Amino acid sequence: MASSLDSAQAGKAVKALYAWLKKEAKKKDSSAQLLGGNGADDFFHLSVSLKKTKPERKDKPIRIQISNPLYDLEEAESCLIVKDVAGEGKKAAKEKLRDGNILGVTKVLRVSNLKKKFATHEQKRQLCKDYALFLADTRILPLLPKLLGKTFFKKKKQPVPVDLRGSDAKWKKNIQEAITGTYVHLSGGSNFTVRIGRPEEHSPKQVLDNLLEVADKLSGMESIGKWKNIQRMYVKTTSSVSLLIYSSDGSKE
């Protein structure tokens, strides 16, 4: 690995979190509260603290491909937002999705619909809740923060960019890579998190494999200042405390 992360230490932290989740599930004593009780909204997160801030566009998440995707293409429920241009709008997109047998997209929205049909905070909040993931034509990405509002950013559900130019085969490849990747959302601050697994879908080994892959990618990422700019790394679930797995000064807190 290009990073200096101790995989054994990271593995122990992941297993400790699984043990904690199981204890929490027993406390709640409910079959509906599977492994921590947050269902599809519960994730394992890699939390990263930087030494120096690295400003970056808020509307353009950075994709990292992982061996164990967060969502299964056959089960994922994602919403694709497209342009309002003849030949590239909703009708054309739905035809391409159908003809190309492209899995994972369950809804197509025109960008104009966001203003007309999802104008209120409650409508935006419900839209955000209805889909696990949002994709958007790269060319309209800058328009979306204002149209979607704060809810999408708070929930880390701002649309991820997809290049929708080119052949049907390219469409399929780009959409499927978008759905099966994980994302770095930079906001210009010194901290960010990356989703690396789901308790009800992944084993400890799968979560660890994803964690190590993400750490390796981050170690060479110019937009965060590479590995030399990483101060600390933690692993946590949506509902747990954070466990330290790396510190640049060697401290263990």
Residue pairs with C-beta under 8 A, 6 or more apart in sequence:
1 7
1 212
1 215
1 216
1 219
2 216
2 219
2 220
2 227
3 215
3 216
3 218
3 219
3 227
3 246
4 227
4 246
5 212
5 215
5 233
5 245
5 246
6 245
6 246
7 208
7 212
9 245
9 246
10 208
10 211
10 212
10 215
10 235
10 245
10 246
11 204
11 208
13 235
13 243
13 244
13 245
14 44
14 204
14 207
14 208
14 211
14 235
15 204
16 243
17 44
17 235
17 236
17 237
17 240
17 243
18 35
18 199
18 204
20 237
20 240
21 35
21 36
21 199
21 237
21 240
22 35
24 36
24 37
24 239
25 33
25 34
25 35
25 36
25 37
28 37
30 37
34 199
34 200
35 42
35 199
35 200
36 42
36 199
36 237
36 238
36 239
36 240
37 239
38 238
38 239
39 200
40 132
40 198
40 200
41 238
42 198
42 199
42 200
42 237
42 238
42 239
43 70
43 195
43 196
43 197
43 198
43 199
43 237
43 238
44 195
44 196
44 197
44 198
44 199
44 202
44 207
44 210
44 211
44 235
44 236
44 237
45 193
45 194
45 195
45 196
45 235
45 236
45 237
45 238
46 193
46 194
46 196
46 211
46 214
46 215
46 233
46 234
46 235
47 191
47 192
47 193
47 233
47 234
47 235
47 236
47 242
48 191
48 192
48 193
48 194
48 218
48 224
48 230
48 232
48 233
49 190
49 191
49 230
49 231
49 232
49 233
49 234
50 190
50 191
50 224
50 225
50 229
50 230
50 231
51 190
51 225
51 229
51 230
51 231
51 248
52 190
52 225
52 229
53 188
53 189
53 190
54 186
54 188
54 223
54 224
54 225
54 229
55 186
55 188
56 62
56 186
56 187
56 188
56 223
57 186
58 145
58 153
58 158
58 185
58 186
58 187
58 188
59 141
59 142
59 144
59 145
59 158
60 141
60 161
61 158
61 160
61 161
61 183
61 184
61 185
62 183
62 184
62 186
62 221
62 223
63 160
63 161
63 177
63 178
63 181
63 182
63 183
64 181
64 182
64 183
64 184
64 194
64 213
64 214
64 217
65 177
65 180
65 181
65 213
66 180
66 181
66 182
66 196
66 209
66 210
66 213
66 214
67 206
67 209
67 210
67 213
68 197
68 202
68 206
68 207
68 209
68 210
69 179
69 180
69 181
70 180
70 182
70 195
70 197
70 198
70 201
71 78
71 104
71 132
71 133
71 179
71 180
72 201
73 103
73 104
73 176
73 179
73 180
74 103
74 104
76 103
76 104
76 106
76 132
76 133
76 179
77 106
77 107
77 130
77 131
77 132
77 133
78 104
78 105
78 106
78 107
78 131
78 132
78 133
78 134
78 135
78 179
79 105
79 106
79 107
79 108
79 109
79 127
79 130
79 131
79 133
79 134
79 135
80 93
80 97
80 105
80 107
80 108
80 109
80 134
80 135
80 136
80 162
80 175
81 108
81 109
81 110
81 111
81 114
81 134
81 135
81 136
81 137
81 140
81 144
81 159
82 88
82 89
82 90
82 93
82 108
82 109
82 110
82 111
82 136
82 137
82 140
82 164
83 89
83 110
83 111
83 137
83 139
83 140
84 110
84 111
84 112
88 137
88 164
89 110
90 108
90 109
90 110
93 108
93 164
94 108
96 102
96 168
96 171
97 105
97 108
99 168
100 168
100 169
100 171
100 172
101 172
102 171
102 172
102 175
102 176
103 176
104 175
104 176
104 179
105 135
105 175
106 131
107 130
107 131
111 140
111 143
111 144
111 147
114 144
114 147
114 148
115 147
117 123
118 124
118 127
118 147
121 149
121 151
124 148
124 149
124 151
124 152
125 151
128 148
128 151
128 152
128 155
128 157
131 157
133 157
133 160
133 179
134 152
134 157
134 158
134 159
134 160
135 159
135 160
135 161
135 162
135 175
135 178
135 179
136 144
136 159
136 160
136 161
136 162
137 161
137 162
137 164
138 161
138 162
138 163
138 164
139 164
141 159
141 161
144 158
144 159
145 153
145 158
148 158
148 159
151 157
152 158
152 159
156 183
156 185
156 193
156 195
158 185
160 178
160 181
160 183
161 178
162 174
162 175
162 178
163 170
163 174
164 171
164 174
182 194
182 195
182 196
182 210
182 214
183 194
183 195
184 192
184 194
184 218
184 221
184 223
184 224
185 192
185 193
186 192
186 223
186 224
190 231
194 214
194 218
196 207
196 210
196 211
196 214
196 235
197 206
197 207
197 210
197 211
199 237
202 210
211 235
215 233
215 246
218 224
218 227
218 230
219 226
219 227
219 230
220 226
220 227
224 230
230 246
230 248
231 247
231 248
232 244
232 246
232 247
232 248
233 244
233 245
233 246
234 242
234 243
234 244
234 245
235 242
235 243
235 245
236 242
236 243
244 252
244 253
247 253
